[in-house]
Amino acid sequence: MDENGFIGGVMAGVVNLVVAVRLIRLSWRTRESAELTLGCSLLLWGLSYACWQIPIATANQPLTQPLFFAGRVLTNAGNIFFAYFVWIAFRSRSKWARALVYAIAFGQIAGVAGSIAVGDWEGLQPSTNPWWFLDWGTGVLVMLWVGIEGFIEYLEARERVRLGYCDPLTCNRFLLWSIIGIVWAAYNGAFFYQTVEFESDQIWSTAMDRAIGVIEATGIVLVWLIFFPPRFYRRWIAGDAPAAEPEDA
């Protein structure tokens, strides 16, 4: 694996774990399930990065299959928690959204179970494993879902900001969720291409490693801005917000 891709993976894992701990601690105080489920999702993703990177860093062949499989299971579990987060954060009263969460969970679980049945534990043989596409497809779906929901909420919040009913930073967070959905969907697209190429050539593409490293770094920045916006960024968002319109007398 290219050094940029490896560093990007390590950084993404660390940031996910840091944000996860903060959200889970926050959920203990607020009793809000949204923070808890999102925190669990990021925690599982952070642990999955460790499972993917350890055998690559150590070149330990005996550890590759079990750790890659563990990373896959943790990633899918994180996707299921994330789908649940999108539901309760954006569409908590929607029956179709709840059904979509169940469908995503089924696809993530069945994809891994079917892969095990055909001997593709690590999920690296898409040409001979049709279950791989169910696994991958439902993972992409949840990322596109949060992107769409974030954009819808951003459009509505932007109007409320104009009227003085919404904090500009909250509105910006919706926009960032929209962008991060696109970025994470792009990550899955790059992973798809890389996996197909690896199956064919039995070597990880340096170009795709670098592309994935850039995508991961972009995701890191977005996650950080959502949960740890620096002072200059908060000031910029507040200063860029339109002034509230006066109400008619």
PEKA-V471891 format. One record per run of one state. SS is the DSSP state (H for helix, E for strand, - for the rest). FROM is the first residue (numbers start at 1). TO is the last residue. If there is no record, write none. Layout:
ss->[SS | SS]
from->[FROM | FROM]
to->[TO | TO]
//
This chain:
ss->[- | H | - | H | - | H | - | H | - | H | - | H | - | H | - | H | -]
from->[1 | 3 | 31 | 33 | 59 | 61 | 91 | 95 | 118 | 131 | 164 | 168 | 202 | 206 | 228 | 231 | 241]
to->[2 | 30 | 32 | 58 | 60 | 90 | 94 | 117 | 130 | 163 | 167 | 201 | 205 | 227 | 230 | 240 | 249]
//
